[in-house]
Amino acid sequence: MLEKRIGIYIYFKQNKFIRQLKRYGHLVYVNKEKKYLLLYIYESDLPQTIEALNGLKYVNDVLVSEYPNIKREYGTENFEPKDYRVI
């Protein structure tokens, strides 16, 4: 059984701390200009990881991804046909 993972965005002060932040999860993306990275971790480890990251002096902010909350079902909806002609 696969364990659920979630993405967290970590904003850091300097680019030299990327290597230290890689040990907290699976590194997916790094933006060196805006100084943030995307890290995937297991949902069961989320509270401990966020607490540990917020305790680091070189971390500015930690945000949890909102991707699991986005509606991804694009089923057909009953829209009434509208007349868009301009009279």
VMD Tcl script that draws the C-alpha trace (Angstrom):
set ca {
  {0.00 0.00 0.00}
  {1.33 3.39 -0.96}
  {1.59 5.98 1.75}
  {0.21 9.42 0.90}
  {2.67 12.23 0.35}
  {2.21 15.97 0.38}
  {4.25 18.84 -0.98}
  {5.63 21.64 1.16}
  {7.20 24.87 -0.02}
  {10.20 26.04 1.98}
  {11.50 29.60 1.68}
  {15.14 29.93 2.75}
  {17.63 32.76 3.23}
  {20.58 31.63 1.10}
  {21.08 29.08 -1.66}
  {23.82 27.28 0.21}
  {21.20 25.72 2.54}
  {19.55 23.67 -0.24}
  {21.73 20.67 0.51}
  {20.77 20.70 4.21}
  {17.05 20.94 3.38}
  {17.18 17.91 1.05}
  {17.45 15.54 4.00}
  {13.87 16.30 5.14}
  {12.18 14.72 2.11}
  {12.21 14.21 -1.65}
  {13.39 17.38 -3.40}
  {11.35 18.11 -6.53}
  {11.99 21.72 -7.51}
  {14.32 24.58 -6.55}
  {13.98 28.23 -7.54}
  {17.30 29.87 -6.72}
  {16.21 33.39 -7.68}
  {13.16 33.48 -5.40}
  {14.87 31.20 -2.85}
  {12.30 28.48 -2.33}
  {12.03 24.77 -2.95}
  {9.32 22.12 -3.21}
  {9.79 19.06 -1.05}
  {7.55 15.97 -0.86}
  {7.15 14.27 2.50}
  {4.84 11.62 3.95}
  {1.62 13.00 5.43}
  {2.24 11.11 8.67}
  {5.52 13.04 9.15}
  {4.03 16.45 8.35}
  {3.66 17.96 11.87}
  {7.14 16.90 13.03}
  {8.79 18.06 9.80}
  {7.12 21.48 9.83}
  {8.07 21.97 13.47}
  {11.68 21.01 12.75}
  {11.87 23.27 9.68}
  {10.40 26.27 11.49}
  {13.08 25.85 14.14}
  {15.91 26.29 11.63}
  {17.43 29.77 11.53}
  {17.91 29.78 7.77}
  {14.25 29.01 6.94}
  {11.97 32.00 6.41}
  {8.62 30.29 5.84}
  {7.07 26.84 5.35}
  {3.83 26.44 3.38}
  {1.84 23.25 2.83}
  {0.67 22.70 -0.75}
  {-3.03 23.23 -1.44}
  {-3.04 20.69 -4.28}
  {-5.01 18.02 -2.34}
  {-7.81 20.56 -1.76}
  {-8.26 21.45 -5.44}
  {-11.23 19.94 -7.25}
  {-9.90 17.59 -9.94}
  {-13.14 16.03 -11.17}
  {-14.25 17.54 -14.44}
  {-17.50 15.70 -14.95}
  {-20.28 17.01 -17.13}
  {-22.52 19.54 -15.49}
  {-26.00 20.45 -16.63}
  {-25.53 23.91 -18.08}
  {-28.52 25.30 -19.89}
  {-27.72 26.39 -23.41}
  {-27.42 30.16 -23.50}
  {-27.85 32.47 -26.41}
  {-24.75 34.64 -26.63}
  {-25.76 36.64 -29.67}
  {-25.65 40.39 -29.37}
  {-28.84 42.00 -30.57}
}
mol new
graphics top color blue
foreach p $ca { graphics top sphere $p radius 0.5 }
foreach p [lrange $ca 0 end-1] q [lrange $ca 1 end] { graphics top cylinder $p $q radius 0.2 }
display resetview
